[in-house]
Amino acid sequence: MNEVKVNRADAIEQRLSQIPEKQRGKYKRAASGKSLRAAVDAFCSECMGYVVDEIRECTDPGCPLYPYRRIAGQPCPTRDEISV
């Protein structure tokens, strides 16, 4: 089996070209590795087809990021507030 190695920078640029312009800043912050909050936001945004309002309506409690998603008007939960 031949493995194709993809350069991370190239993979990021390729993904950026597929993301709506309004969402690219969030993805760039997430891809920089400097913000876990941006990573969660970017993942949820991608999962919901880049429709931000849909993140609040997420119906997949099996997703490992479900307890961390942003809900309008509520602060993000702390580790101690999340029950498994």
C-alpha angles and dihedrals in degrees: 000000000000116000118212111210114210121201110238093228090052091048091051092049091049092051092045090057089059096048122089110257093243091060099045097090091057091048092049090053090048094047091050088069092229099107127048089183090057090047092054091044092048093048094048091045092053092045090053094049093256092294101135095196089059092064090071089052096051109147099188107099087168091069109105089225095050095101091050100050119117117257117193113256094010128096118239110269121254121234090257092054095056115093122196 
